[in-house]
Amino acid sequence: MRLWLSSRSALIGLYLAAVVVLSAGVWVYGYVQALDQVAARGRSDLELAADRLVTQLQRYREFAVLMARHPMLEALHTGGDRALADAMLLGAADMTGTMTALYADPQGHVLASSNPAVPQDLAESPEFRRGLEGALGVALGLHDGQRTISFAAPNFGPDGKVCGVLVAVVDVAALEMDWRGTLPPVYFTDAGGRVFITNRSELLFWKRAGQGAMMAPDGARYGVTPQYLAGNEIWQQGWSPYVPERALYLTTPLPVIGMEGVALVDVAPARRLAILQAEVVAAVCLFMGALLFFATERRRTLSLANAVLEARVSARTRALSETNEALRREVLEREEAEEALRRAQADLVQAGKLSALGQMSAGISHELNQPLMAIRSYAENGVAFLQRERPEKAGEALGRISDMAQRMARIIRNLRAFARQESAPVTRLDLGAVLQTAVELTETRREQAGVELVWKRPAAPIWVRGGEVRLGQIFVNLITNAADAMEGAMQRRLEIEVVAGAPVLVTFRDTGPGIAEPERIFDPFYTTKAVGGGEGMGLGLSISYGLVQSFGGTISGTNAPDGGAVFTVELEVWDEEAVA
Ligand code: ADP
């Protein structure tokens, strides 16, 4: 689990790292792309500014060229009026916005000027010298903090030589006026690298001091960190709030006026765009990652729950199959026990029957003896009647003998049936017939005890489920018990009653003293009779209980409210359809 957790955190970490790398890549790529656009725009801005400057200056250059040949100025060489020339120059300068216009002879002496206050000797000024050479001179100038650009144009005399030079001085501050503060910051440096013209006044006269700094005219150094990215140079500085902190450094040469134009184009928009792109990519990746994460988490949770469930199910199945096995064993043991019980019961039944037979033996011998004696006397009578030649009487005696023999045969048949070990299962029985046999079997016992029997065999058969011998044994036992119980009673009457229904009820009601301990009578070996005296073993009722149950019936014994015991046997009706 811990291993899995750590591998999961490692995966998440790896994914986040990948997202960071990808976003960084997107940032760099986006930045470079955006920089190119910014650079293109900045370059066109710079070109525009440079063009404007050059165009503005062009005017003054042309002014110088045109004015140099002015007749009033040429006249000065042949004694012309200076005052007139001065006035003309002043007017022309005012009209064109030129700060000062001068006309000098080849020695540098000013012959005419729009401003009498300016120096009257130009011999040393570089633009004048260029003019003298017959070319167009240009020079930057700085006088008392005032920046100027001077153009010098030669005037050729009739001999083709320079006879005079016109110098037009332009006020740079006036030029700058229009585009001060416009975007982006632009400056133009002179040949010495000094900022001479700019739309950011704070940068004026700053000079590049090596790679890493700019130096202000008061000597203060302002740091600049150049960075190079895909062919672009980016300056990072904190010079002024009006110069972008990070700016693309773009240059363009202005050979016409010997200057170099520089633009510092803000890269913040490019950075913002690149950051936005990187952020979008990171957000999309994180969102997808989160989706993926939650999906796998969900699947993992489900599979975990599944595994737990499966483990539980298999544990439960194991427990169930163990229980099942135990149950099967128990059933087997129970079946064996039942089998043993059945055998024991069969033995007991037999033992009970033998005991009953023992008890009945006196009665049986009496029962058989009586018809035997009668047969003997009827036989003797028959012989006597034959001797007296009275065959009809002899025939009568013989008929009686036959009756007696039949009676004996029935008794013996009943006894045989009683002693037989019944193996047949439950069958269909006529309850009346079984009761009748039991009544006949116990006749002698009843007579001995002087018991009056109230019993009427039902006219129609009542079919019940049972085993003939066993059911007979139950009834014999109940009748014998009643006779035993009523031995010393005043009134001795036994009522046997059959109530047809489902179940069929058979009640044995006697007028004896009643049951002493009704809850114990079905316990094996429970008896109130003298044991060993051939009287009781305490097995009769317990055997009967088991037998009735084996037929699906019940047996119960209670005391009647008006005295005497009542035994009830419930038997299932023989249902032909159910059996089929
Ligand atoms: P045994 O007859 O050998 O004693 P039984 O199981 O048949 O064994 O009877 C158990 C006991 O139930 C008897 O000893 C007797 O006390 C009581 N009992 C049975 N039938 C009656 C009855 N009709 N009236 C009173 N007591 C009875």
Residues whose N, C-alpha, C, O or C-beta is under 5 A from the ligand:
A	BS01	ADP	N481 A482 A485 G512 G514 I515 I521 Y526 T527 T528 K529 E535 G536 M537 G538 L539 G540 L541 S542 A565
